[in-house]
Amino acid sequence: MSATIDTIGGKTLDIKPISPALGAEVYGVDLGQPLSDEIIAEIRAAVVQFKVIFFRDQDITQDQHVELGRRFGELEVHPSTTEDQPHPEILHLISGAKTTLRADIWHSDVTYRAIPSFGSILRARVVPPVGGDTLFCNMALAYEGLSPKMKEFVCSLTAVHDILASGRTDGVDVEKVRREYPVQEHPVVRTHPETGERAIFVNRAFTREIKGLSRKESDWLIDHLCSLTGVPEYQCRFRWQKNSIAFWDNRVTQHYASTDYLPADRHMERVTIIGEKPYFEP
């Protein structure tokens, strides 16, 4: 199955879904070339519709990567990125035999911020010979899979998000991080500002607790909601090639980067677009 999106300029994006749940590959556009406002609008529409989209064979420069991200909004600088690098907006995700940086935990990016991200654009610079796929989960489908009573319950709740919630603090100045990134509160279920969909908005990386519940109850509910990322019917899986690009909507998805390729090398580069404050609309 494929879909063609016509643009005002007469060009088209060829879009091929890769899973019923979410995800599509996009053809017919060179992201290294100047793009019209109409093409940018169609790419954004595809991100919102399919929740994550993929491009192949996009050998863009870092300048072009940053400029592409800026076409969709203001870019953030990640806490682990030093601002003295040429492109502080680019987060380098490097792993292999000599590094230990991992993202093998289901999460949505930077939910510990007061204003989490709209989306992330990830480019594959070095890929392992086999493995290293990224899995994505549609958290709106996960919400729809809940019983009516559970939906009613979780829609009434607020979660605490903490940059240190995962417990990975090796080499981290905890006091400094606490000052710069205080804990934040977000609804357990958020309303998508463009589609009106409701999506579960807790994750294993950054959600510390749910307000108003005992520790045992909170831990159980977080675990239950996060376990829904493991349902295959809510997922898609992307096999990377060099110069592949993924662009996902952080407001309604979670992702997991498999580390089955280690000790081979994997080098990814990401820009992250600032979004809006999460809210729940009854």
N, C-alpha and C positions, 0 to 999 in steps of 0.2 A: 504494500500500500504506500502511496506517495501523495504529496500535496504540493501544488504550485501556488506560491503567493505572488500575485501581480503587483508591481509597484507603479507609482505615478509616472516614473521616467520610462516605462516600457520594459524595464528589465524584470527578471523573475528570479526568485529563490526557489530552488528545487528542494523539497523537504521530505525526508523518508523516515517515518517513525521506526524506532528499533524495539519498542515494547508497548503493549497496550496501556501500561501504567503511566509511563512518562518516558521522555527521551526521543530525540530525532536527530538524524544527520542532515546537515544543510550543505547544499552544493550551489554553484553558480555565483559565488562571490569571492573576491580576493581581498582579504582583510588588510593587506599591506598597501592597497590603493586608496586614494581619497574616496570616501563614501558619501553619497548624497544623504540629505536628511530623510528622504523617503526610504532608502535602504536601511538606515539606522532604525527607523520606526518599525520596519518590517522585521528586523532582527529582534528588536525588543518584543514585538507582538509574538514572535515564535517562542521566545524564552518564557513569556507568560503563559502561552498556550500549552507548550510541551514540557515546561518546567526546567528542562536541561536540554541544550542543543550542542551539537558537535560539528566541528569543521576539520577536514583533513588537508594535509599538505599546505600549511600556512606558515611559510618561512619568514615571519615578520621580525623586525628588529625590536629592541627594547623600547626605543622611542615610539615606534608604531604601536606597540602593545599598550603603552601608557596613553597614547593619544586615542586609541580605540576605546579604552575604558572610560576616558573623560567624555566621550560622546554620549555616555549613558548616565553621567552624574559625577559628583565629586568623589575623588579617590581617597582612601584612608592610608595611613602609614601603620603597618603592623607593629605591635610592641616589641617584637624580636628583631626588627629591622633598624639598623643604624642609619641615621639621616645623612651621614657623610658619604654614603654610596651614591653613584651617579644617578640612580633612579630609586629613591627611597620608597616610592609607591609600589615597587615590585618586591614581593616576598619570594625569596629563593627557598624552595623545598628540596633539599639535597639529602639523599640517603644512599647508603651502600656499605662497603666493608669498613670504611673509616669514619662513618658518621652514624648517629643514632636517632636522628630526627624522624619521627613516625607520626602517621595520622590514621593508625589502624584502630579507630574508635568512631562509632557513628556520631556525627555532630553536624550542626549548622554553624557556619563561620561567625565568630566574634559575638555570640549572643550575650557575652558579659558586658558589652557596651550599652550605654543608655540608648543609643541609636544604632542598632545592629545593621548589617549590610542588606542592601537590595540584592546584589548578585556578585559573583566572582567569575573572572575570566582566567582560566588556567591553561598554560601552554607547556607542551612536553618538549624539552630541549634534549635530554638524554633519556632513553628508555632501555630497560633490561631486555635481553633476548627473548625472554618468556616471562609471563606473570606481570604483576604490578598494575592490574586492572583497578578501576575505581567503580564502586557500586553507588547507586543513588536510590533514594526512597521517596515516594510521594506521600507526604505526611497529611495531605488532605484525604487521600484514600484511607490512610490509617485511621483518621478520625471517623470517616464514614463507616468503617468496620466495627466501631464500638456499638454497644447496645444503647437504646434510647435513654435508659436510666444513667448509664455511665457517661454518655454525652452531657446530660443535664448536670451531673456532678462536676465533671472536669471543667466545664465552661464557667463554673463559679469560682475557680481557684486561681491563685497567683503563685508563681514560682520565683525563687531566688537564684540568680545566675552569678557565678563567681569564676573569674579567670583561673583560679587555683583549685577549682572543684575536683579536677581529675586526680589531684595529688602528685602530679609530675612537677616537682619543685627543685630538681637537681640543678645547681648553678644559678638559681633564681634568688634575687634580693627580694625576699618576701615582703619586707616592710615597705620598700620602694614601690613594688607592684601594688600593694594595698592602697598606698597614697594616690597613685596615678589611676588605678582602676578599681574604685570602690564597687561593692556588690550592687547589683541592679535587680529590680523586680519587673517581671513581664507576665502577661496572662499565660496560663497553661495552654489555652487554645487561642490562637490569634486569627483575626479576620484579614484575609488578603485584601489590600487596599484597591486592587484593580479588578479582581474577579468576584470578590465577596465570599470566596471559599473559606471554610474554617479548616485550620490545620493545627495539629499537635505541635507545640513549641517548647518542648523540653528535650534535652539531649544528655548523653552520658558524659560528655566532655566538660560542660559548663553549668549544668543545673545542679545546684547544691541541695535544695530542699523545697518543699511546698508549704507555704504559709498556712497556719491554722491546723496542721496535722501533727500528730506525734512523730518522733523520728522513725519509728518502725513503720507507721502508716505511710509517711512520706517516702521512705526508701522503697517500700513495696510498690507504691503507685508510680514512682519514677521508673523503676525497673520494668513494671508492666507496660507502661506507655512506650518506653524505649525498646522493649522487646519486639514491638510491632515492625521495627525496621528490618527484622529478619524474615518477614513474610515475603516469599518470592513474587507473589502476585502484585506487590506494591513496588517492585524494584525494576531497575534496568542496570545493565553492566556494560561498561565501556572498555574496550581493549585499545590501549594507547599505541600510537606509532609516533615516530619523530615528527615534530611540527604539527601534531594534532592539537586542537584547541577545544576546551569545554567551557560553556557559559551557562551557569545555573542560577536559578532563583532561590536565594537562601531563605526567603520568607515562607516557603512551602515545601522545601526538600531538606533531607540530610544526606550525607555522603560518607563513604568509608574507603580509605586507600589501602588496598591489600599489600602486605609486606612479604608475600610468598616468593619474591624474586631475590631476596637477600642471600648472599652478600654482593650481588650484582649492583651496579650503580643506577640511580634514577634521579634526574634533575628536572624539576618543574619550576615554572615561574608564574606567579599569580598577582593580578591586580584585583582589588576589592572595592566595590562601589557602595558608598554610604546610602543607606535607605531611609526609613522613617521609623518613628517610635511605634512599637507593636501595640495593638489595641484589640479588644474584643467587642464586637457589635452584637448585642442581643437580638 
